[in-house]
Amino acid sequence: MASVLRAEGIETEIFQTGARPVQDCVACRKCVQPGKCVFDDAVNERAEKAKKADAVFDVEDFAAGMIRFENGACLQIEFSWASNIEREKNFVELRGSKSGITWENGRGKIFGEEYGELYDMELKIPDTNGHAENIRHFYEVLSGNAKPDYTIEQGIEIIKILEAVYRSAETGREVIL
């Protein structure tokens, strides 16, 4: 798109924040009055450039992938930071040969079949703020009051999978680990 705009004599700049650290929004609302985030990072730099621009074309951050495991199980992932949709949805669906589970925005259900009858069962899930819980747990680990939920080896495996997803996106081909 940038080359088309440039060919028409329209000054164009592509500004990507993906390679630089960006603080997650903590919904403090302190950006409202000054018009910029209190965490001074690439987002503020981008906002300043956008204020000076004649037009801004913004795209959402979106990633999708499918991961196939040795045992035949598949994991389909979709992540989006700022979709143009009615409302944000956080959900997980697990589908097995005997039952399945859905979790969406803090509510969960199990679906299955038993004795030739279909059933669904509502799950009682405590109402928590997962992000805040992760930060609290991280602090507890650093303070020596808790052990990490995940091992270094598990973290390395996740990084290998993420790098394979990026490599697949770059090459347009399946990546086998």
Number of C-alpha atoms within 10 A of each C-alpha: 8 12 11 10 11 12 10 9 9 11 12 15 11 8 12 10 12 9 7 10 10 14 13 7 10 9 7 9 11 13 12 9 8 8 11 16 18 14 14 11 14 18 18 16 13 13 14 13 13 15 10 9 12 7 9 12 6 9 10 10 11 11 13 11 15 12 18 12 11 7 6 8 10 13 12 12 11 9 12 13 11 11 13 10 7 6 7 12 10 10 12 13 15 13 14 11 7 9 15 15 18 16 16 12 11 15 14 17 15 17 16 17 13 9 5 7 7 10 11 13 11 12 14 10 10 8 9 9 9 10 10 11 11 12 11 12 17 17 13 14 14 12 10 10 11 12 13 13 9 8 9 9 9 10 11 11 11 12 12 13 16 14 13 17 20 15 14 15 15 9 9 10 10 13 15 10 7
